[in-house]
Amino acid sequence: MSRAFILLLDSFGLGALPDADKYGDAGANTFGHIAEWAAKEGKPMSLPNLERLGLAAAAHKASGEWAPGFGLRDGFTGAWGVAREQSTGKDTQSGHWEIAGVPVLFDWGYFPKTVPSFPKELTDKLQELTGVPGWLGNCHASGTTIIDELGDEHVASGKPILYTSADSVLQIAAHEEHFGLERLYEVCEAAYELVKPYNIGRVIARPFLGENGKYKRTSNRHDYAVPPTAPTLLDHVKNEGGEVIALGKISDIFAAQGVTQLIKGPDNMALFDRLVEVADTAPSKSLTFVNFVDFDMHFGHRRDVAGYSNALHELDARLPEFISKLKDGDLVVITADHGCDPTAPGSDHTREHIPMIFFGPNVAAQELPTASTFSDIGATLAKHLGVKPLSNGTALL
């Protein structure tokens, strides 16, 4: 019996890539800077399960520095290392697709850091097609911040909130009750068609609830994503009769291509609950791929160092629960898709190394060579599952 699990900690970078300066990210280090902050606060981080698997050693390999509070120097139980991004960006789609064997070697379109961010002909045409009274925002923003700032005006005016980020994305936020969830989806579907000439990767519907300046996103987010440009690991598994179980936003990122089962959850811990359940039931030759989005969405973009640290502690504490469900022949990798250093200026992603921490009942503890592409992760899992090799990447185990 062979099964594979990808546990992706969204934005959990381990230190700047050699070309990070070209992206304005020289010195970025999501994990290292969180650990430094915690140590200075007098509450050093303690992630014993991740540390034992090789997390701090992998971070040292990436940055040349040991994270404060992490004293283990040997006796690691995982096959640990780091990967460098081959894709040209530092966005969600590029990171996930590359892990699955399809690096993004073209340039996505991006909206500029100006106000307004979107071309007038685009917003005018979208308004004409959808009948909305106008737009709010029209800028680069953190999605959780902008709904607090503009939520009241949106509810009063009926104008959706339009914003973007360092990703190749157009995001539209609206109140589920005052504006309507289905209406928001319809606006996003229209926007998805209109942004195609701009080579934009995704349009995201960002519904929220609340009143009087206090608003919170709901789990009814929907991504309208460009499908991968070539077959991914997910396709290879599905095409050879395997189950591909997508938890969280994975299905959206791959435009449902290669997915056989979709499982949603409102937050990291709900998704971890689902992951533990899937570990009990997933059949042989299955790929389970989960994205823990809170690290990025709630803490990275919002530059909430304490929140990011707490979320890492929450996940580490629950790892033994998942590990206890593993069966002979299971292979797990803990990884990320990019960085989002909560101590960096602005609110955007950072171009960093990602962890590659493989473990399972039959995995020999070892240091892995630095991967020159995230695709080495997918190539390793394809070999493990016995499916057709990926067109990019080299198996590490």
Number of C-alpha atoms within 10 A of each C-alpha: 11 16 24 25 25 22 20 22 25 24 34 27 30 32 32 25 24 15 14 18 13 9 14 11 24 17 19 28 29 29 25 22 21 24 23 16 18 19 15 11 10 8 12 18 20 18 19 15 17 21 20 18 21 30 28 29 26 27 25 18 21 26 19 11 13 19 23 19 16 18 11 15 12 9 11 19 20 25 22 27 26 29 27 23 26 18 19 16 24 24 24 21 25 29 27 27 27 27 27 29 27 26 27 20 12 10 12 17 16 19 21 15 14 10 10 15 19 20 11 10 9 14 17 12 14 21 18 12 12 16 10 15 11 17 19 19 22 21 20 25 22 20 23 18 15 19 28 17 14 18 28 18 17 21 17 9 15 18 21 25 24 25 24 25 23 18 21 24 26 26 22 25 29 27 27 19 12 13 20 12 18 10 13 22 22 13 19 26 16 16 25 21 12 15 18 13 8 13 14 21 27 26 24 24 23 27 24 23 16 17 12 10 13 12 20 17 19 15 14 16 17 17 25 22 20 18 17 22 10 11 18 26 28 28 19 21 24 20 14 12 12 20 22 26 23 26 23 23 22 24 25 22 23 23 17 18 16 21 22 17 13 15 16 17 17 15 16 20 16 13 20 22 14 17 23 18 13 17 20 12 10 18 14 15 23 22 29 22 23 26 24 26 21 20 26 24 17 19 23 29 25 24 22 17 21 15 18 24 21 14 19 19 17 14 18 17 15 15 14 11 13 16 15 10 14 18 16 11 17 23 23 24 24 20 26 28 29 31 31 31 38 30 18 19 9 14 21 25 28 32 36 35 35 32 33 27 25 29 22 21 13 11 16 13 17 17 17 18 12 18 21 14 21 34 31 26 28 29 26 21 29 24 16 18 24 13 19 15 19 23 15 19 23 20 17 16 16
